[in-house]
Amino acid sequence: MTDTTTTSTPQQPAYPLPAPGSNDPRFTYGLLFDIADVLQRNGFPRPAGTDWADLMAALGRFLYQSKETS
């Protein structure tokens, strides 16, 4: 268990990452399938149909900062 009574600098979040200029080779269908497997192992239903596109979009929003348009 972590001692929460000590004063320390709060850890900065690691996400979102800067938006890649082009496709990130780590953001693959394999990653998406691995996440679906973890969800299923933890009692959630496996994505089906349009769930896959929704999961990919949600993961992209979590991982990357939105690209600013001016």
PLY file of the C-alpha trace (Angstrom):
ply
format ascii 1.0
element vertex 70
property float x
property float y
property float z
element edge 69
property int vertex1
property int vertex2
end_header
0.00 0.00 0.00
1.29 3.49 -0.83
1.78 6.05 1.94
-0.36 9.04 0.98
0.70 11.23 3.92
4.02 12.26 2.38
4.17 15.41 0.31
5.43 14.86 -3.19
5.04 16.43 -6.57
1.98 15.03 -8.34
2.95 12.82 -11.25
2.12 14.33 -14.63
-0.13 12.26 -16.91
1.55 10.39 -19.74
-1.43 10.81 -22.10
-2.46 12.21 -24.48
0.64 12.01 -26.63
1.33 14.59 -29.30
-0.63 13.76 -32.43
1.61 11.93 -34.91
2.34 13.69 -38.19
1.39 10.51 -40.02
0.19 7.07 -38.92
1.70 5.70 -35.71
2.94 2.16 -36.46
2.05 1.12 -32.88
-1.66 1.93 -33.39
-2.67 -1.29 -35.13
-5.57 -3.70 -35.38
-3.44 -6.04 -33.27
-3.46 -3.49 -30.45
-7.22 -3.11 -30.83
-7.72 -6.90 -30.71
-5.49 -7.15 -27.62
-7.61 -4.52 -25.86
-10.77 -6.38 -26.86
-9.28 -9.58 -25.39
-8.54 -7.80 -22.09
-12.09 -6.43 -21.97
-13.50 -9.90 -22.59
-11.26 -11.55 -19.97
-12.60 -9.02 -17.46
-16.22 -9.91 -18.13
-17.15 -7.38 -20.80
-18.68 -8.54 -24.09
-16.34 -8.76 -27.07
-16.82 -5.84 -29.49
-18.99 -6.61 -32.51
-20.08 -4.76 -35.63
-19.53 -1.01 -35.35
-18.10 -1.42 -31.81
-14.71 -1.91 -33.44
-14.74 1.52 -35.09
-16.02 3.11 -31.87
-13.28 1.40 -29.82
-10.63 2.55 -32.30
-11.92 6.15 -32.16
-12.07 6.15 -28.34
-8.55 4.74 -28.11
-7.27 7.35 -30.56
-8.86 10.14 -28.48
-7.22 8.75 -25.34
-3.77 8.27 -26.89
-3.32 11.40 -28.96
-3.95 15.11 -28.63
-6.43 16.39 -31.14
-4.90 18.05 -34.17
-5.59 21.77 -33.98
-7.16 23.36 -37.02
-6.87 27.08 -37.58
0 1
1 2
2 3
3 4
4 5
5 6
6 7
7 8
8 9
9 10
10 11
11 12
12 13
13 14
14 15
15 16
16 17
17 18
18 19
19 20
20 21
21 22
22 23
23 24
24 25
25 26
26 27
27 28
28 29
29 30
30 31
31 32
32 33
33 34
34 35
35 36
36 37
37 38
38 39
39 40
40 41
41 42
42 43
43 44
44 45
45 46
46 47
47 48
48 49
49 50
50 51
51 52
52 53
53 54
54 55
55 56
56 57
57 58
58 59
59 60
60 61
61 62
62 63
63 64
64 65
65 66
66 67
67 68
68 69
